[in-house]
Amino acid sequence: MSQRYKILIVDDEASLTTLLQEELQELGAYEVNLAFDGAEAINLIQKIIYDVVLLDMKMPRVDGREVLRFIQEHSPSS
């Protein structure tokens, strides 16, 4: 059985984010989760180790820079 890579897409534009999720999941090699703001992304990152995070930098509430700092501080490879 081949490995399914875990991807987190973080963007406040729901239509774009959902479309990207559908396209990636169709390929079959990816497990894709969505977060529509930075706070939601941080909550998911605390529970799941992702191989890739696609991150919008300009979002309401918690922006992409804060999420990136959180990832850097809590990354298992750091």
C-alpha positions, 0 to 999 in steps of 0.5 A: 500500500502506498503512502498518502501524504497529508496536506493542509490547505489554509485559505479564507476563500472557501470556493478556491480551497474546496476546488483545490481539495477536490483536485488533489484528492482525485489524484488518490495520493493525498489526504487533504484537510481544510482550514478557513482561518489561521485559528482553525489551522493551528487547531488542526496542526496541533492534532495532525502532522502534515507533510505539506501546508498550503498557507494564505498569508492574508486572512482575518483573525489569525493571519498566515504569518502567525500560523507559519510561526506556530508551525516553525516552533512546533514542527517535529523536525525542528 
